Amino acid sequence: MTNFSNKLLLAPLSGITDAIFRRIARRFGADITLCEMVNCEAVIRGVKKTDKLLAFSPDEHPIGAQLFGKNPASFRTAAKILEEAGFDFIDINAGCPARKVISGGAGAALLRSPKLLVEILSEICSATNLPVTLKTRLGWDKPDLLESIELLEKTGIAALTVHARTAKQGFSGEARKNYHYIRQIKSTLNIPVIANGDVFSLEDYNLILAETGADSVMIARGALGNPWIFKEIKQGKKISTSLQERLSVLLEHINGLVNLHGERRGLLISRKFIIWYTKGLPSAKQFRTKLFEETKTLSDAKKAIIDYFNTIRENERTERPAAC
């Protein structure tokens, strides 16, 4: 049975948390990871792309699968498939604000239909022996999740993750201004509550725990280009990441993506990660523009990246004041 208390979780991020990213995050301290969100209908049909998103290796436990959809019966069938696939728990998405998801009545759209959400959770909890968790937001357009929170708990869910924004907010505004709502939810429930929203540093982690009283914390955008955030939190101190380590992890990530997706697609996918890993470095924008325009092969991309990091190191040595 997966323990959801006193844990660091890597959020399931569409197009991001594949096996490569999950493995890196876990190495730096993530206790629990999840595969990317998948449509329960696609799971049932055995869509190849969905099956690929759900692939994981034996060393990734504990690992969860996150489902989205709107048909209770489909959730039941998909849950049985995921249980047979060897997942440790199943997470239900009732918080994704993406237009293509909510337009189909799934994700955060379920917050507008609390009875349907309760039905879905009840159906899936009775269909599987795995723990079922729920990831959601404070409400659709106002923080009214508390009004239905006890009904959600009675369905049998094992834990609740709450992102401290409403669906309508998307990722705008400051989640920390809403942390007190998570504290109210936590005080009402008997199951573990996992807090999520705007955790980009050790200081943010300490703040969200202090303000919410949550049992655990889920990190999403704060881990992009910064898997070291898990290590900082685990060690309880700020870590100075060297250029060499950043370069090493970036190259590892790109190699993994190419091995997983093939050279052409892997390099295309790697672009967003290159942006995140080089954020804040000197002349990063100019470097990325040139890299994306001029490199077509893995070897060329790696050489350009290594040369860029070496140039930064050389400039730092040149600019360092001489000892007296």
N, C-alpha and C positions, 0 to 999 in steps of 0.2 A: 504494500500500500504506500503510495507516494505521500510524503510528508510535506505540507504546504506552509509550515511555520518556520520562521527564521531562515528564509531562503532568498537567494537572488535569482530572479528569473529573467531570461531573455525573451522579449515579446515576439510573437509571430508577426513578421513584417513581410507583406506581399512583395515578391520580387527581390527579397534581400536575405531572409534567414534560411538559405539553403544549407546543405550539409557542410559546406566549406566554412561559412560564417559561424554556424553553430559550434563546430569543432574548435575554432579559434576562441570564441567567447567562453566555452567551457574550460579550455586550457588556462584562461586568465581568471577564472573564478566563478563563472555562472553555474549555479547548482542545477537548474532545470531549464530546458529549452523546449521549444515547440516548432513543428514544421510550419510552413506557410499555410495560411488559411485556404481551405479547399471547399468546393461546393459539394454538399452531400449527394446531390443528383449525379455529379460526375464520379464520385466514389462508387456509387451503385453501378453505374454503367461501365466502370473500369476504364475510363478515359486514360490513355497512355501518359499524357502530360500531367494529369493529376496523380497517377501512380508514381511518376518520377518525383513529384513534389513531396510525396509521402515516404520516399525511400530514406532509410536511416541505417546506420551501422550498429553492431552489438555494443560498442563502447559508448553509445550516446545515452544510455539509460541514466536517470529517468527522463523520458521524452513524451511529449503530448502531441496530439493531432487536433487542430482547430477546424471545426465545421461551421459553415454558414448555409442558410437556406430558410424556408418558411413552411415546409410540409412536415408535420410531426411524424408521419409514417416513414418518410424518407430518412429522417434523423435516426429512427429506430433501426432501419435496415443498414444504414451506413455505420452505425455504432457497432453492430455485430461484425462487420467486415474489418473495422479498425481494431477491434479486440483480437480477432484472429491474426491480424498483421503484427501483433506484439507490442502495441503501444501501452504505455503505463497509465495514461489517463486521456480523457477526451474533453476538449474545451469547446464551448459553444460561443460563437461570436454574436453579440447583440450590441456592438459598439462601433463597427466600421461605418464611417460617414461617407465613404466613396459613393458617388452618384450611381455608378453602374451596379453597385450592390444594393443600395436602398431603393432604387427604382424597381427592383424585383421583389421588394417586400422583405428583404433579408437584412442582416447586419443591424445597424442602429434603428432601422425602420421597425424592428420588433418592439422598440420602446413605446411606439404608438399603439401597440396591441398587447398590453400586459397579459391578457387572458391567453392569447396564442403563445406567448413566450413561456408561460407556466405550463401549458399543454405540451410544448416541445420538450421542456426540461423533464417533466413527469414521464413522458414517453421514453426518452433516452435513458433516464435513470433506471427505469424498470427493464430496459432491454439489455443492459450490459452489467457485468460484474466490476468493470473498471470504474474508478472515481470519475465523476463528471463535474467539470468546473464551468463557470460562466464568466466571460469578460464583457463588460458593458461600460456605459457612461452614466453620468449623474441623472440623465433624463434626455428627452428629445429636444425641447427648446427651453426647458427650465429644470432646475435640480429637484425633481419630484420622485426620484427612484425610491426614496424612503417609504413612499406610500404603498409600494407593492413588495417591499423587501422581505417581509415575513412570509408571504406566499411563495416567493422564490426559494427561500430556505427550506420550506416544507416539501418541496419537490424531491429533495434528497441530494442536492448538489453538495460536493465536498469542500468547495472553496469558491470565493467570489473575488474577481479582480475588477477594480473600479478605476477608470480613467477620470481624472478630476476636471472634466469639461463636459458640457452637454454635446449632443450630436450636432446641433446647429452651429456650435462654436468651431467645429472642426479642430484645427490646431492653433486658432487665434487666441489672443488674450493670455493671461498667466494662470496656469493650472493651480499654482500655489495659493491663489486667492480663494480657491474652492476646497482646499484640503479639509476644512472644518466639516464639510458635508460627509466626507469619508469617515471622519471620527464619529459622527452621528450614526452612520450605517454600522460601523464596527461595534458601537455600544449596544446595538439592537440584536446583533447576530451571535450565534454560538459556533459558527464555522469560521475558519481562517479567512481574513480579508487581506487581499493583496493590493497595495496602492500603486498607482501608475500615473505618470504625467510630469514632464519637465524635470527629470532627474538626469543632469548632465555632469555632475561632479560629486565628490564625497560630501561636500557641504549640502548639496541638494538632497542627497540620500538621508543625511542626518535630520534635515528639516522635514522631509515628508514623513519620516517615522515619528518625529516629535509632534507634528501637527495632526497626524491622523490616528496614531496609536495602532497602526496596521501591524499584522503579523509578519508580512513579507513585502518585498518591493519588486516590481517588474520594470525593467529598463528597456526602452525602445530606441528613440532617436539618439539618446545619449551614448549609445554604443557604436554609432556609425563612425567608422574611422578611429574609434577609441575603445577597443576591447579592454584596454588597461583600466577602464573605470571599474570593472569587477575586481581587479587586483587591489586597486586603491581602497575600495570599500572593505574588502576582506582584511586588508592590513591596517585599515583605519588611519591611513596617512597619505599625503600627497606624494605621488610618484613622478619623478622626472624621467620621461621617456627619451632615450637617446635617439639621434637621427638614425644610427645603425639599426636599432631595434625596430623603429618605424619602417625603415626600408625593408628589413627582413620579413616582417609580417605582411607588408604590402605585396612583396614578391611571392610569398607563400600563398596569399589570397588569390593573386592572379593565376599562378600555376594551377591551383586547385580548380578555379573556374574553367580554365581551358581543358583540364583533364575531365571535368564533369560535362561540359557542354560542347567541346570541340574548339579549335583555335578561333575561328571567325566569330562564333556566337559568344564564346568565353571572353574574348577581348572587348566585344561590344558591351557585355554585362559589366565588365570590370571598370568601365569608365566612371560610373557613379562612385565606385569604391575608391578609385584613384583621386577623385575630387575630395572625398571625405578624408582620406589619409594625408593629403597634402594641404589641407585647409590651414591657413595661417603661416605657411612657409613662404620664404621670399620669392617673389615673382612667380607664384604658383599658377596664377591665371594664364600668364603668357606661356609657361611651360606646358600646361594642359592643352591649350589651344594648338600648339605646335605638335604635341604628341598625338593628339586625336586626328590631326590632318595628315601627318606624314608617316605614321607607323601602321603597317598592315599585318605584321607577323609578331608572334610572341617574342622571338629573339630580339627583334628591333625595338619592341616596346620595353623590354627589360633593360636593354643597353641604354636607352634614352632615360629611363628612370634612374638607373644607377649613376649615369653621368650627371644628372640633375642633383642628386643627393651629394655626390662628390664635390660638385661646384659649391654647394651651400657650405660644406665642411671646410673647403679651401678658403672661401670668403670669410668664414668665421675666424679661421686661424690668422688670416691677413689683417683683419680688423681688430684682433685682440691686442690690447696695449702691451708693449714690451715691459719686461720686469726691470726694475731699477737696480 
